[in-house]
């Protein structure tokens, strides 16, 4: 389905300090949005090391904000306020001016910037229909409809609860990692790494101000293993370019690469990677690539710790703790031990490469979007439990206590096996991404209907089309239906959905019962 007239604006930056990761993941999402027919543009400040030209090379208009003024002094909060290159008030005024001059109020403003918080977002709010925040830190409050954090850290599902408005939807974990489209295809094609290490990739991204690239390369050279090929990626703008080139000179097995449109071909070739614990971590995981990682920024420490804990990478430490000798010893050990394919398989299971597709589906869905219906599968067990334990779902339930995994497992599997008395449907968008569930359970001669929308698809007018799609599927399997549903009296949104579908209602205490004959 191609969208009409959906206008989406990104506010994000790159610089020698910020690095390139924010721009790159926004570009990946933008490519999917354009594929759905959306009109996409960017607003970026011209920091030293900005990527405005790259964004334009991808075919997106860029509205350039002026570079930071000499002597700019940032506030103490947020922690990364200096990365903005202007006071947040000035930045918001400049952003509003761009939006006004464009003549179109964005349907979505996507904000990916550690220096911006609820104050900036609240000021911008009258000039955008909805705000979508991409964050990794959980170190400040936001005013947004949806928040995405693609990381996996210990407190991922709780750390934003007091930092966003009530009703904000979350897209959490590496299932929403914003990778380039072809990673999903490669994920299913590339075999796991095992056996001898013959090819190593060294890439620390655009924020390697401390020359970990050179440190890692020197560590490898110290192994004296000319039989191992090494690909080194160092941006053309890196201040350490000449140092790395001097190190590599005279080694036929060391290959240098400058600015690349993607790391995927080099990752596919590699048996092992050495790099940072930033956004590239999800690309490595998607392709099942084992890695030695060094954290370059404070926000990468929880990621490095999690990668180590889950045995997805070996975290060597923070940049100020890691020496050339430490990298050499880690390399020497891995080369000697060789690779067990279980390491590669663990990585492969974490990221499937479809995060940008899932995210674009959330952003672009409308009540008119085509929906398909299928029966629930055993593989849906975890997803259904997550939906059931969503706080809003529990508040609207007649049994508000959280559901344990064991209780849910028993309940869910019993319903899958009860073909005569339970019709359990998953409703999906046209890309096959689940947006909700509808369940019909037989009670005497009638069918009780229960439903829930995935939290990220709420408040989008999807309740009625979700139920309509499921009712059509149910009607095709069972004729002469009597369908009823029970709703709490204060659950106004569900009541409106039933009323819009011409269900008759009556009250039974604080419960409203809706019924219709089909």
C-alpha positions in Angstrom: 0.0 0.0 0.0 1.4 3.4 -1.0 0.7 6.3 1.3 -0.5 9.7 0.1 0.6 13.0 1.5 2.4 11.7 4.6 5.1 14.2 5.5 7.9 13.2 7.8 10.7 15.3 9.1 13.9 14.1 10.9 15.8 16.3 13.3 19.2 14.7 13.9 22.9 15.5 13.6 26.4 14.1 13.0 29.8 15.5 14.0 33.3 14.5 14.9 32.0 14.3 18.5 28.5 12.9 17.9 29.7 10.3 15.3 27.7 9.1 12.4 25.4 6.5 13.9 22.3 8.8 14.5 22.3 9.9 10.8 22.8 6.4 9.5 20.0 4.8 11.4 17.7 7.7 10.5 18.6 7.2 6.8 17.8 3.5 7.1 14.3 4.3 8.5 13.8 7.1 5.9 14.5 4.6 3.0 11.6 2.4 4.3 9.3 5.4 4.7 9.9 6.6 1.2 9.2 3.1 -0.1 5.8 3.5 1.5 5.2 6.8 -0.4 6.1 9.2 2.4 7.7 12.6 1.8 10.8 12.7 3.9 13.2 15.6 4.7 16.0 16.3 7.3 16.9 19.2 9.5 20.6 19.1 10.5 23.1 21.5 11.9 26.4 22.0 10.0 28.8 20.7 12.7 32.3 19.9 11.8 31.9 16.4 10.4 28.2 16.8 9.5 26.8 14.4 6.9 24.4 16.8 5.1 26.0 16.0 1.7 25.6 12.2 2.3 21.9 12.7 3.2 21.4 14.7 0.0 23.2 12.0 -2.0 20.5 9.6 -0.7 17.9 11.8 -2.3 16.6 13.6 0.8 16.3 17.4 1.1 18.3 18.8 4.0 17.5 22.0 5.7 20.8 23.1 7.2 21.0 25.0 10.5 24.1 27.2 10.9 27.2 25.8 12.5 27.9 26.4 16.2 29.1 29.9 17.0 32.6 30.5 18.5 32.4 30.5 22.2 29.1 28.6 22.4 28.6 27.5 26.1 26.1 24.8 26.7 23.8 24.2 29.7 24.8 21.5 32.1 21.7 19.5 31.3 21.0 17.3 29.4 24.4 15.6 29.7 25.0 16.0 26.0 23.7 19.5 25.6 26.9 20.7 24.0 26.3 18.3 21.1 23.5 20.6 19.9 25.8 23.5 19.1 23.2 26.0 20.2 20.8 26.6 23.1 17.8 24.4 22.8 15.5 27.5 22.6 17.5 28.8 19.6 17.4 25.3 17.9 13.7 25.0 18.4 13.1 28.5 16.9 15.3 27.5 13.9 13.5 24.2 13.5 10.1 25.9 13.7 11.1 28.4 11.0 12.1 25.5 8.7 8.8 23.8 9.2 6.8 27.0 8.7 8.7 27.8 5.5 8.0 24.3 4.1 4.3 25.1 4.1 3.4 21.6 5.4 2.9 20.5 9.0 4.7 17.2 9.4 2.6 14.1 10.2 5.6 12.9 12.2 8.7 14.7 13.6 11.4 12.1 14.2 13.9 13.3 16.8 17.2 11.4 17.2 19.5 13.7 19.4 20.9 13.2 22.8 20.9 17.0 23.4 17.1 17.4 23.0 14.5 16.7 25.7 10.9 17.5 26.6 11.4 21.3 26.6 12.4 21.3 23.0 9.7 18.8 22.0 7.0 20.6 23.9 7.9 23.9 22.1 7.8 22.1 18.7 4.6 20.2 19.4 2.2 22.8 17.9 4.1 22.5 14.6 4.0 18.6 14.2 1.0 16.2 14.4 3.1 13.6 16.3 6.6 13.3 17.7 8.7 10.1 17.5 11.8 10.0 19.7 14.8 7.7 19.1 16.9 7.3 22.2 19.6 5.1 23.8 20.2 6.8 27.2 17.0 7.2 29.2 18.7 10.2 30.9 16.1 12.8 30.3 12.3 13.3 29.9 10.5 13.4 26.6 7.2 14.6 25.2 6.4 12.2 22.4 3.8 9.7 21.1 6.3 6.9 20.5 9.8 6.2 21.8 12.3 3.8 20.2 15.3 2.3 22.0 16.9 -0.5 20.0 19.3 -1.5 22.8 19.2 -4.4 25.2 20.1 -3.4 28.8 19.0 -4.8 32.1 16.3 -2.2 32.8 15.1 -1.6 29.3 11.4 -2.1 30.0 11.2 0.1 33.0 13.8 2.9 32.6 11.5 5.2 30.5 8.3 4.9 32.5 8.7 8.1 34.4 10.3 9.9 31.5 7.5 10.0 28.9 3.8 11.0 28.9 1.1 8.5 29.8 0.1 6.6 26.8 3.4 6.9 25.0 4.1 3.7 23.1 7.5 2.0 23.2 9.5 0.2 20.5 12.2 -1.5 22.6 15.0 -3.9 21.9 17.0 -5.0 18.9 13.9 -6.2 17.1 13.6 -2.5 16.3 17.3 -2.0 15.3 17.3 0.4 12.3 19.4 -1.4 9.8 19.7 -1.1 6.1 17.1 -3.1 4.2 19.4 -5.8 2.8 20.5 -6.9 6.3 17.2 -8.8 6.7 18.0 -10.8 3.5 21.6 -11.4 4.4 20.5 -12.6 7.9 18.9 -15.6 6.3 21.7 -16.3 3.9 25.0 -16.1 5.8 26.2 -19.3 7.5 27.6 -19.2 11.1 31.3 -18.6 11.6 33.3 -21.6 12.8 36.8 -22.9 12.8 40.0 -20.8 12.0 39.9 -17.0 11.9 41.0 -16.1 8.3 39.5 -12.6 8.0 39.2 -9.8 10.5 37.2 -6.5 10.2 38.4 -3.4 12.2 35.8 -0.6 12.3 35.1 1.9 15.1 32.8 4.2 13.1 32.8 7.9 12.8 33.3 8.7 16.5 36.8 7.2 17.0 38.5 10.4 18.3 41.0 8.3 20.3 42.3 6.2 17.4 41.2 2.8 18.7 41.4 1.8 15.0 45.1 2.4 15.0 45.5 0.6 18.4 43.6 -2.5 17.2 45.6 -2.6 13.9 48.9 -2.3 15.8 47.7 -5.1 18.1 47.0 -7.3 15.1 50.3 -6.5 13.4 52.0 -7.7 16.6 50.6 -11.2 16.0 52.8 -11.5 12.9 50.0 -13.4 11.1 50.3 -12.5 7.5 48.0 -15.4 6.6 45.0 -13.5 8.1 43.3 -10.9 6.0 42.4 -7.6 7.7 39.9 -5.0 6.4 40.2 -1.6 8.2 37.5 1.0 7.8 38.4 4.5 8.7 36.4 7.6 7.5 38.0 10.0 5.2 37.4 12.8 7.8 39.2 10.9 10.6 42.1 13.0 12.1 44.0 9.7 12.5 43.9 8.7 8.8 47.6 9.2 8.2 48.6 7.2 11.3 46.5 4.2 10.2 47.8 4.4 6.7 51.4 4.5 7.9 50.8 1.4 10.1 49.3 -0.5 7.2 52.0 0.4 4.7 53.9 -2.6 3.4 51.4 -5.3 4.5 49.7 -7.0 1.6 47.1 -8.6 3.9 45.9 -5.3 5.3 43.3 -3.5 3.2 42.1 0.1 4.0 38.7 1.4 3.2 37.4 5.0 3.5 33.8 6.1 3.5 31.6 3.1 2.6 27.9 3.1 1.9 27.6 -0.1 4.0 29.8 -2.4 6.0 27.7 -5.5 5.1 30.0 -7.0 2.4 33.1 -6.7 4.7 31.1 -8.1 7.6 30.0 -11.1 5.5 33.6 -11.8 4.6 34.8 -11.5 8.2 35.2 -14.2 10.8 35.7 -11.7 13.6 35.2 -8.0 14.1 36.9 -5.5 16.3 34.9 -2.3 17.0 32.8 -0.2 19.2 29.7 -1.1 21.2 27.5 1.4 19.3 24.9 1.0 16.6 27.2 -1.2 14.5 26.7 -3.9 17.2 23.2 -4.7 15.7 24.6 -5.1 12.2 27.2 -7.5 13.5 24.7 -9.5 15.5 22.3 -9.7 12.5 25.0 -11.3 10.4 26.2 -13.6 13.2 29.6 -11.9 13.4 31.6 -12.5 16.7 33.4 -9.4 17.9 35.8 -7.9 20.4 34.3 -4.6 21.5 35.6 -1.4 23.1 33.2 1.1 24.5 33.9 4.6 23.2 31.2 6.6 25.1 29.4 6.3 28.5 26.2 5.3 26.9 27.9 2.3 25.3 29.0 0.8 28.7 25.6 -0.9 29.4 25.6 -2.3 25.8 29.1 -3.6 26.2 28.2 -5.2 29.5 25.1 -6.8 28.1 27.0 -8.1 25.0 29.5 -9.7 27.4 26.9 -11.1 29.7 25.0 -12.7 26.9 28.2 -14.1 25.3 27.5 -12.2 22.1 30.9 -10.3 22.2 33.9 -10.0 24.3 34.0 -6.6 26.0 37.6 -5.5 26.4 36.7 -2.4 28.5 36.3 1.3 28.0 38.5 3.2 25.7 40.7 4.7 28.5 41.2 1.2 30.0 42.2 -0.8 26.9 45.8 -1.1 25.7 47.4 -2.4 22.5 48.7 -5.4 24.5 45.2 -6.2 25.9 43.7 -6.3 22.3 46.7 -8.4 21.1 46.2 -11.0 23.9 42.5 -11.3 23.2 43.2 -11.7 19.5 45.9 -14.2 20.1 43.6 -16.3 22.3 40.8 -16.4 19.8 43.1 -17.2 16.9 44.5 -20.1 18.9 41.2 -21.4 20.1 39.4 -20.9 16.8 35.6 -20.2 16.6 32.8 -22.3 18.0 29.7 -21.8 15.7 27.5 -21.4 18.8 28.9 -17.9 19.3 27.9 -17.0 15.8 24.5 -18.6 16.2 23.8 -16.7 19.5 24.4 -13.5 17.7 22.3 -14.5 14.8 19.2 -15.1 17.0 19.2 -11.7 18.5 18.6 -9.4 15.5 16.7 -10.4 12.3 17.3 -7.1 10.4 13.6 -6.1 10.1 13.6 -3.3 12.7 13.3 -0.5 10.2 10.5 -2.3 8.5 8.6 -2.8 11.8 9.2 0.9 12.7 8.0 2.3 9.4 4.9 0.1 9.7 4.1 1.8 13.1 4.7 5.3 11.8 2.7 4.9 8.5 -0.3 2.7 9.6 -3.8 4.3 9.0 -7.3 2.9 9.6 -7.5 2.3 5.8 -4.5 0.1 5.7 -5.2 -3.5 4.5 -5.2 -6.1 7.3 -4.9 -9.8 7.0 -5.9 -12.5 9.5 -4.3 -15.8 10.5 -4.7 -18.3 13.2 -2.4 -17.9 16.3 0.7 -20.1 16.2 2.8 -21.6 19.0 5.5 -19.1 18.0 3.2 -16.3 19.1 3.3 -17.3 22.7 5.9 -14.7 23.8 4.3 -11.9 21.8 0.8 -12.6 23.2 2.2 -12.6 26.8 3.9 -9.2 26.2 0.7 -7.7 24.9 -1.3 -9.2 27.8 1.1 -7.8 30.4 1.2 -4.3 28.9 0.1 -1.9 31.7 -2.9 -0.4 29.8 -4.1 -3.9 28.9 -3.9 -5.0 32.5 -5.8 -1.8 33.6 -8.6 -2.6 31.2 -8.7 -6.3 32.1 -11.2 -7.8 34.6 -8.1 -9.5 36.3 -5.6 -6.7 36.5 -2.7 -8.7 38.1 0.4 -9.4 35.8 0.4 -12.9 34.2 3.3 -15.2 34.8 5.0 -16.9 31.9 4.0 -20.4 33.3 0.3 -19.4 33.7 0.2 -17.9 30.2 1.9 -20.9 28.7 -0.7 -23.3 30.1 -3.6 -21.0 29.1 -2.3 -20.2 25.6 -1.5 -23.8 24.7 -4.9 -25.0 25.9 -6.6 -22.6 23.6 -4.5 -23.6 20.6 -5.6 -27.2 21.1 -9.3 -26.3 21.6 -10.2 -26.0 17.9 -13.9 -26.4 18.4 -14.4 -23.8 21.1 -11.7 -21.3 20.5 -10.8 -19.3 17.4 -7.6 -17.3 18.1 -6.6 -14.8 15.4 -3.6 -12.7 14.9 -4.2 -9.6 12.7 -1.3 -8.4 10.6 -0.5 -5.5 8.3 0.3 -6.2 4.7 4.0 -6.8 5.5 3.0 -9.6 7.9 3.7 -7.5 11.1 1.2 -8.3 13.9 -0.9 -5.3 15.0 -3.2 -7.1 17.4 -5.1 -10.2 18.4 -8.8 -11.2 18.5 -10.1 -14.3 20.3 -13.5 -15.9 20.1 -14.4 -18.5 22.8 -17.6 -20.4 22.8 -20.0 -20.0 25.7 -23.3 -22.0 25.3 -24.6 -21.0 21.8 -22.7 -17.7 21.6 -19.0 -16.6 21.2 -17.3 -14.2 23.6 -14.9 -11.9 21.8 -11.8 -10.4 23.4 -9.3 -8.3 21.6 -6.2 -6.2 22.1 -4.0 -4.0 19.9 -0.3 -4.0 20.1 0.6 -1.0 22.3 2.5 0.8 19.5 -0.7 0.7 17.3 -3.0 2.3 19.8 -4.7 5.7 19.3 -4.5 5.2 15.5 -8.1 4.3 14.8 -7.3 0.6 14.3 -9.7 -0.9 16.8 -12.7 -1.1 14.4 -10.7 -2.4 11.4 -9.0 -5.0 13.6 -12.3 -6.4 14.8 -13.9 -6.2 11.4 -11.1 -8.3 9.9 -11.4 -10.9 12.6 -15.2 -11.0 12.4 -14.9 -11.7 8.6 -12.5 -14.5 9.3 -14.7 -16.0 12.0 -17.8 -15.7 9.8 -16.0 -17.7 7.0 -15.4 -20.5 9.5 -18.7 -20.4 11.5 -22.1 -19.2 10.2 -25.0 -17.8 12.1 -22.9 -16.2 14.8 -23.9 -14.6 18.1 -21.0 -12.6 19.3 -20.7 -10.7 22.6 -18.0 -8.8 24.4 -17.6 -7.5 27.9 -16.0 -4.1 28.6 -15.3 -2.2 31.7 -17.6 0.8 32.0 -14.7 3.3 32.1 -13.0 1.7 29.0 -14.4 4.4 26.7 -12.2 3.5 23.7 -13.4 -0.1 23.5 -17.0 0.9 24.0 -16.7 3.3 21.1 -15.3 0.5 18.9 -18.2 -1.9 19.7 -20.8 0.9 19.2 -19.3 1.8 15.8 -19.8 -1.9 14.7 -23.5 -1.7 15.7 -23.3 -4.0 18.7 -26.3 -3.6 21.1 -25.3 -3.0 24.7 -26.6 -3.3 28.3 -25.0 -2.6 31.6 -24.4 -5.2 34.3 -22.9 -3.2 37.2 -19.7 -1.7 36.1 -19.5 -4.0 33.1 -21.0 -3.2 29.7 -22.0 -6.2 27.6 -22.1 -5.8 23.8 -23.9 -8.3 21.6 -24.6 -8.7 17.9 -26.0 -11.5 15.7 -24.3 -12.1 12.4 
